Amino acid sequence: MCIRDSDKIKDLSNQIEAERNNGGRQVEECKRVQQSINRLQRQIEEEAVEFDSAAYSEKIVSSMYPSSINISMILIVPSVTVSGVYVK
C-alpha cells in the first residue's frame, strides 16, 4: 500500500466520523423541534379560560377601598375578546 492510499483511507475515515457526529447533532435538533411542536399542539388543544373581568376588578378594588364603598359604582367593565379568550 502506498502513502496515497493510506492518506485516502485516513481522509475517508475522517469524513465518516464527521458525518456520524453531524448526524447526532441533527437527531438532537429534530428532537428539540418535535418537542416544540408537541408543546404548541398541547397549548392549542387546551380549552380557553373564560376571564371574568368584573370579578377580578372587584377583587382588586375591594382590597384598595374599605367595604363601605359601593364597588359597582366604581367599575366600568367593557366586553372584549383578547386572543380567543372572552372577557366580560
NUTIFI-540390 format. One record per residue (C-alpha): residue number from 1; residue in three letters; x, y, z. Coordinates in steps of 0.001 Angstrom, whole numbers, plus 524288, in hexadecimal, padded with zeros to 5 digits. Layout:
num;residuo;xx;yy;zz
NUM;ALA;X;Y;Z
...
//
This chain:
num;residuo;xx;yy;zz
1;MET;80000;80000;80000
2;CYS;80585;80D20;7FC6C
3;ILE;804F6;819D2;803EA
4;ARG;7FA1C;81F19;7FB55
5;ASP;7F148;813AC;7FE90
6;SER;7F40F;8155A;80CF4
7;ASP;7F0C4;823CC;80C11
8;LYS;7E443;820D8;80494
9;ILE;7E026;816F1;80ECD
10;LYS;7E31A;820AA;8199A
11;ASP;7DB69;82B5C;8129C
12;LEU;7CFD3;8224A;81073
13;SER;7D02B;81E0E;81EAC
14;ASN;7D00D;82C4A;822D1
15;GLN;7C491;82F0D;819C4
16;ILE;7BD03;82389;81F47
17;GLU;7BF8B;82806;82D30
18;ALA;7BB6C;835ED;829D4
19;GLU;7AEB1;83107;823DD
20;ARG;7ABF1;828CA;82FEA
21;ASN;7ADF0;8348C;838BD
22;ASN;7A58D;83D35;8301F
23;GLY;79AD9;832EA;82FCA
24;GLY;79A55;832E5;83E9C
25;ARG;7987F;84193;83ECC
26;GLN;78DAF;8408F;834C5
27;VAL;786AB;83663;83D09
28;GLU;78771;83F52;848F7
29;GLU;78261;84ADA;8410C
30;CYS;7770D;84287;83BFD
31;LYS;773AF;83EB5;849F7
32;ARG;7738B;84CF9;84E3C
33;VAL;76AEB;850D2;842D1
34;GLN;76183;8458F;84579
35;GLN;760A7;84968;853D4
36;SER;75D64;85761;84FE2
37;ILE;752E7;8527F;84692
38;ASN;74D10;849BA;8511C
39;ARG;74CEA;854F3;85AF5
40;LEU;74609;85DF0;85157
41;GLN;73BFE;85378;84DEA
42;ARG;738ED;85183;85C5B
43;GLN;73700;8602D;85DF1
44;ILE;72DB4;8607D;8524E
45;GLU;725D3;854FE;85780
46;GLU;72408;85ADE;8650B
47;GLU;71710;8619A;8673D
48;ALA;716E5;87055;867C3
49;VAL;7150E;8755D;87585
50;GLU;709AD;87EA2;87717
51;PHE;70E46;88AFD;87DBC
52;ASP;70469;89216;88641
53;SER;709C3;89FD3;8869F
54;ALA;6FEF5;8A4D9;88F84
55;ALA;70249;89B07;89A25
56;TYR;710C8;89D75;89885
57;SER;70F05;8AC40;89913
58;GLU;70665;8AB02;8A502
59;LYS;710BE;8A2E5;8ABC9
60;ILE;71B36;8AD15;8A8CD
61;VAL;712FB;8B8E0;8AC54
62;SER;70D93;8B2B1;8B8AB
63;SER;71B5F;8B115;8BDB6
64;MET;71E00;8BF8F;8BB1D
65;TYR;711AD;8C594;8C0FB
66;PRO;709FE;8C32C;8CD83
67;SER;6FDF8;8BAA6;8CC69
68;SER;6F4DD;8C647;8CEC6
69;ILE;6F706;8CB1B;8C0BC
70;ASN;6EDEA;8C573;8B66D
71;ILE;6F790;8BF34;8ACFB
72;SER;6ED86;8BDCE;8A212
73;MET;6ED53;8CCAB;8A0FE
74;ILE;6FC13;8CCE9;89E98
75;LEU;6FD90;8C263;89438
76;ILE;6FBE1;8C447;885B1
77;VAL;6FD10;8B6DA;87F74
78;PRO;6FC7C;8B5D5;87092
79;SER;6FB1E;8A8F2;86968
80;VAL;7066C;8A5BB;86054
81;THR;70CF4;899F9;85A57
82;VAL;71B9C;898C8;85C89
83;SER;722E7;88E45;854DB
84;GLY;71794;884C9;854AC
85;VAL;713FD;886AA;86315
86;TYR;706A5;88CAF;8659B
87;VAL;70787;897A7;86F83
88;LYS;6FB03;89CA5;875C8
//
